[in-house]
Amino acid sequence: MAENAATMNEFLIKAVGLGAIRGERVLFSDLSVEAKAGEALVLRGANGAGKSTLLRMLGGLSRPDAGTVERPVRHHWIGHRNGLKPHETPRAHLTHWGRVWGSTADAIEIASHMGIERPFDVAGRLLSAGQKRRTAIARLLLADRPLWLLDEPFSALDTQGKALVTSLIDRHRASGGAVITALHGEAPFEASGEVQL
Amino acid sequence: MRSPSPLRAAFRQALGEAWAGGAGVLLPIGFFAGAAMLVPFTVGSEASQLSSIGTGILWVALALASLVSMERVFQADLEDGVLELWAQEETPLFLVAAAKIIAHWLVSGLPLVLLTPPIGIALQVDAGALVPAMLAYGLGGLAFFLWGGVAGALAASVARGGLLISLLALPLFVPTAIFGALATIEGPGGPSLLFLSATTLFALSIAPFAASAALRLAVD
């Protein structure tokens, strides 16, 4: 958490004057987003308003049609797709990304925390949508990264899963992290701000 | 990037995926052997005629077989959302693309090279020349897979990209095919083997960057 402490009063992500064009339509323009340690921003908007597009720009996946994104810290990404391969078991998934990130975290411990210890060795194509989502979210616990970008993190999760993810978000904020989520419906955590698209 | 461990992980994941698919190993082999074995039925089984075209047939079969399973290499990553994750890593995407192509070549391409001697013998090619020719087929096959990887990356977001891959990749195969065919006729030590190596090195230096640029577009 040393990295977080050093940046306590600084932004973890700052986007200025963002604009997106899809075809001949302007999705949004002159949008500014800033998140500091401990903050949780919720991106709001109707279907097709550009929530995912904005999140992808913040994560560096899409080039903004206007504006700039500054992201001085590393971030975690939970996209609309889980990133789990059909033949990959939760164990293989967490081991793989643990290797990529040089993580020393115990995959089994993370799995039991996420409630996926039972299907831990079941191939991805045989998992339920909620189990796949839990596996993807388990990546957040593999490496300590100050910024979380989450696209509909609660989708496909049951009540207990939602409570679990809410507690992860609360804990992350308490330890100096920031979260930006694209969400439908009520946010189960206390949002520090909303971005209306 | 402090250590190459992200790349090792990418390589390992690509190997695992190629094996898990099953067809990744067997499909190109079946295609390669099948295409080559069809030739005696179409041009006649006269030994002198077959032996004069045998090495060339192997090159054509190798070029086509290298494209058989290329469609899924990057498309699967795009559909799973794995590409999104790689694209946000500090590890350069061109290195990840290179690791994936090389892993795919190891699983699908190297077996083809090992198969050239038995199929060559069936095509009446001089048995003594076949083992040295494996070096040429190996170098050429690597170039084919690298260019095929670029085409596969370009076609990753296209629903039935197989045809597009062939159209994009086959013209890029031409220099490798020319020098490869000459090298197998000349035998080792000839200048064509050096030119063949040059085409492979060229592919090795260009293809990863081209593939990663295509993947950035696909993931956008």
HADDOCK unambig.tbl for C-alpha pairs under 7 A between the chains (distance, minus, plus):
assign (segid A and resid 59 and name CA) (segid B and resid 88 and name CA) 6.98 0.50 0.50
assign (segid A and resid 60 and name CA) (segid B and resid 88 and name CA) 6.62 0.50 0.50
assign (segid A and resid 61 and name CA) (segid B and resid 87 and name CA) 6.79 0.50 0.50
assign (segid A and resid 61 and name CA) (segid B and resid 88 and name CA) 6.77 0.50 0.50
assign (segid A and resid 61 and name CA) (segid B and resid 219 and name CA) 6.81 0.50 0.50
assign (segid A and resid 61 and name CA) (segid B and resid 220 and name CA) 5.77 0.50 0.50
assign (segid A and resid 62 and name CA) (segid B and resid 220 and name CA) 4.75 0.50 0.50
assign (segid A and resid 81 and name CA) (segid B and resid 80 and name CA) 6.29 0.50 0.50
assign (segid A and resid 81 and name CA) (segid B and resid 81 and name CA) 5.05 0.50 0.50
assign (segid A and resid 82 and name CA) (segid B and resid 80 and name CA) 6.81 0.50 0.50
assign (segid A and resid 82 and name CA) (segid B and resid 81 and name CA) 6.10 0.50 0.50
assign (segid A and resid 83 and name CA) (segid B and resid 80 and name CA) 5.03 0.50 0.50
assign (segid A and resid 83 and name CA) (segid B and resid 81 and name CA) 4.27 0.50 0.50
assign (segid A and resid 83 and name CA) (segid B and resid 82 and name CA) 4.43 0.50 0.50
assign (segid A and resid 84 and name CA) (segid B and resid 80 and name CA) 6.18 0.50 0.50
assign (segid A and resid 85 and name CA) (segid B and resid 80 and name CA) 5.97 0.50 0.50
assign (segid A and resid 87 and name CA) (segid B and resid 20 and name CA) 6.58 0.50 0.50
assign (segid A and resid 96 and name CA) (segid B and resid 9 and name CA) 6.18 0.50 0.50
assign (segid A and resid 99 and name CA) (segid B and resid 5 and name CA) 6.62 0.50 0.50
assign (segid A and resid 99 and name CA) (segid B and resid 6 and name CA) 6.46 0.50 0.50
assign (segid A and resid 99 and name CA) (segid B and resid 9 and name CA) 6.19 0.50 0.50
assign (segid A and resid 100 and name CA) (segid B and resid 5 and name CA) 6.17 0.50 0.50
assign (segid A and resid 100 and name CA) (segid B and resid 6 and name CA) 3.97 0.50 0.50
assign (segid A and resid 100 and name CA) (segid B and resid 9 and name CA) 5.87 0.50 0.50
assign (segid A and resid 101 and name CA) (segid B and resid 6 and name CA) 6.84 0.50 0.50
